[in-house]
Amino acid sequence: MDLLANEVNDVNGEKVNMTGNEFQLLASLLAHPNRALTRQEILDILFSRSWSPSDRSIDVLIAKIRRKLGDDPRQPHLIKSIRGVGYKFTAKVEFI
């Protein structure tokens, strides 16, 4: 992920097209590796609004990011769901 260029590349170096919200959510997860971000924290970062139990917008964004990164939602290796909390990025993150 190149934050300055707003680009994401897959493991093969191919560019991954993401919406602004997808990119911002992934950047937020990468900024806090191995720490679960709550849905409320994510909504504050992306939309500056409160979360309600019926709000599935974050789940939809996570599903889209997983699909684009090739992360199997049944056995995710990059973005894990933390029941009752939110989501965390669990792969190794290096900042260069």
C-alpha positions in Angstrom: 0.0 0.0 0.0 1.4 3.4 -1.0 -0.4 6.0 1.0 1.1 8.9 -0.9 0.1 7.6 -4.3 -3.3 6.2 -2.9 -2.5 2.8 -4.5 -2.7 -0.8 -3.4 -0.9 -3.6 -5.1 -1.5 -7.3 -4.6 1.2 -9.9 -3.9 1.9 -10.1 -7.6 2.4 -6.4 -7.9 -0.8 -5.8 -9.8 -2.7 -2.7 -8.9 -5.9 -3.2 -6.9 -8.7 -0.7 -7.6 -10.4 0.5 -4.5 -12.9 3.1 -3.6 -11.9 6.0 -1.3 -13.6 4.4 1.6 -12.1 1.0 1.0 -8.6 2.5 0.8 -9.2 4.6 3.9 -10.5 1.6 5.9 -7.6 -0.6 4.8 -5.1 2.2 5.7 -6.7 2.5 9.1 -6.4 -1.2 9.7 -2.8 -1.2 8.6 -2.0 1.7 10.9 -3.2 -0.5 13.8 -1.9 -4.0 13.0 -3.0 -6.8 15.3 -5.4 -4.4 17.1 -9.1 -4.7 16.7 -10.8 -1.6 15.6 -14.4 -1.4 16.7 -17.2 -0.6 14.3 -17.6 2.8 16.0 -13.9 3.6 15.6 -14.1 2.7 11.9 -17.3 4.7 11.4 -15.7 7.7 13.1 -12.7 7.4 10.8 -14.7 7.0 7.6 -18.0 8.8 8.1 -17.9 10.7 11.5 -21.2 9.1 12.5 -22.6 6.7 15.1 -23.0 3.0 14.7 -26.3 1.1 15.1 -26.6 -2.6 15.4 -28.4 -2.8 12.1 -25.7 -0.8 10.3 -23.9 -3.2 7.9 -21.8 -0.6 5.9 -18.5 -1.6 7.6 -19.2 -5.3 7.0 -19.9 -4.6 3.3 -16.6 -2.6 2.9 -14.7 -5.4 4.7 -16.2 -8.0 2.3 -15.2 -5.9 -0.7 -11.7 -5.4 0.5 -11.3 -9.1 1.3 -12.5 -10.0 -2.2 -10.2 -7.5 -3.9 -7.2 -8.8 -1.8 -8.1 -12.4 -2.4 -8.7 -13.0 1.4 -11.2 -15.9 1.8 -14.1 -14.6 4.0 -14.6 -18.2 5.4 -10.9 -18.5 6.5 -9.5 -14.9 6.3 -5.8 -14.5 6.8 -5.5 -10.7 6.4 -8.6 -9.1 8.0 -10.1 -11.1 10.8 -13.5 -10.5 12.4 -13.4 -10.2 16.2 -16.9 -11.1 17.4 -18.6 -8.4 19.4 -15.7 -6.0 18.7 -14.9 -5.3 15.1 -12.0 -6.1 12.7 -8.2 -6.4 12.8 -5.5 -6.7 10.2 -3.4 -9.7 11.2 -0.8 -10.1 8.5 2.7 -8.7 9.0 2.9 -5.0 8.3 6.2 -3.2 7.4 6.5 0.5 7.0 9.1 1.7 4.5 
